[in-house]
Amino acid sequence: MRHDEIAGVLNRPISQELLARDIARLAYIARDGTPRAIPIGFTWNGAEIVMCTPTNAPKLAALRRNPAVALTIDTEVHPPHILLIRGRAELDVVEGIPQEYLEANGTYKMTPEQRVEWEAEVSSLYDRMVRIIVTPAWAKLIDFETTLPSAVEELIRQREERQRANR
């Protein structure tokens, strides 16, 4: 997809709502060659999806070997809103706790005191973390009102052709 096409999808109001959520599903190929899809906290900075993970996370070796990833961000209601993104994972080891990690976990309901305790606990665990950065190379929004899965769109097109032919 061209950059302007990707931006067109990501700038839609429903996409922006989805990008403001806090959990995505990250799909990648594990070290044993089998697919994995995991829930992971994320933030959207307007150009990239940023996820943070411990330096000893098994997914890091897999992402170093094969950085191709797919992300799904969706709602739990029916009909769901679904944002599909594909790209390549870049890994950035940082000292301490990345701001994105704190932001991704900022939506959880905590009192100010609980937040201070949580941040102290996190800081005591991680000397370093890895930022997994994905710049979208492809994106699709499915809202089941204005956009549908491509297979359903194709079935609708075929049905319309049959109806025209039968007139």
N, C-alpha and C positions, 0 to 999 in steps of 0.2 A: 504494500500500500504506500501511496505517496504521503508525505508529511502532512499536507493540507487535508487529506482524507481522514487520517488518524485524528488530527486536531478537530475536525468536524464532528467525529463520533464522540471524542472525549469532552468536548465543550457543550454538548447537549445537556439541558438541565437534569435529566434523569441520570446521565453519566456522572455529572458533578455530585449529585446526591450519593451515588454509589461510591465514588472516590472519597467521600467524606466519612465513609464507614471505617471500622477498625480491624475487620478480619477479612482476609482473602484466602483463597485456596491456591496454593502454589503447586504446579505440576512440573516434574522433572524426571529424568532417567537416573535411577539409583546406580550405585557402583556395580551391583550385580546384573545390570542391564534391564531390570524390570521397572515399570512406571511407578511413580509415587505421586500422590496428591495429599498435601498437608495443609491444615489451617495455620495461618501465620498472621500476626499483627503487621500492619503496614501504615505508611503515611504517603500521601500524594503531595508533591511539592510544586505541582503545576507543569512539570516536564517528565518526572520520573516517579515510579513506585519505589519506595525505600522500605525494606524489611531488615530487622536486626536479629542476630542470632549469636549464641555463644561460639567461641573459637573452636570448641571441640564437637560441634554439631556434625553428625554424619553426612548431612546434605552438602556440606562444603566441599568435600572431596569429589562428590558426584558432580557438583556444579563446576568445579575446576576442570574436570574431564570433559563435560558436555554442558556448556552454559545455556543451551536452548531451554526456555521455560514457557509455560502458559499460566495465566492467572484467571481465576473466576472470582468475581465479586457479585453477590446477589442478595436478594431479599428472601424472607421466609414466608411471604404471603402469596396468595394465588390471585391473579396470575403474577408470577415472579418478574422482577426486573433483573436482568442479567447483563453484566459487562464482561466480555471476554477480551483478554489482552495476550499477545504473544511478543516475545522479545528475547534478549540475551542477558543473562545475569552477569553483572560486574561485581567483584568482591573487593571490599575496602576494609582492611583491618584498622580499627581505631582504638586509641587508648581510652580507657574509661567507658562511660555510658553515652552512646550517641543521643543527641537531642531527639532524633526521630523515634528512638525506643521509648523515651519518656512521653512523647506526643502520642504515639500509637496506643499507649496504655493510659492516656489521660482521660479517656471517655468512661472508664470504670467509675462507678459511684464510690467515692471515698470522702471521708471528712478530711479537712486540712491536716489534722493530726495523723490520720491513717496514711495520707499521702506522704508525709514526712517519714513515717516509719517504713513505708514501702520503698521509697527512694533510698533510704539508708540500708535496707536489706539488699536491694539490687546492687548498690555500690559495693557492699561487702562481698558479693559473689563474683563480680566481673571486673578484672583488671583491664581487659580488652574485650571488644565485641567485633563482629563482622557486620558491616552494612552490605546487604544484598540489594543492588541497584538495577532496576529494569527500566530501560527507556522503551516505550511501546513502539514496536515495528509493525503491528497490526492490531486493530481493535474492531469490535462489533458490539453494538448494543441490541439486546432483545428485550422489548417491553410488551410484546404480545398485543399491542394496540397499533403502533405505527411500524414496528419491525418484528419480524418472525425469524425462527431458524431457517437457514437457507433451504433445507430439504422441504419444509412446509411451504415456503415461498414457491418452490419449483412445482409442488403438487397443485397449488392454487393456479399457477400459470397453465399447467397441463389441463386442469378442469375447465378453465376459461376457454382454452383452444377447442376442447371437445364440445363445449356448449355452442361456440361459434360455428363449428362444423355441422352441428345438428340442427341449426336454424334453417 
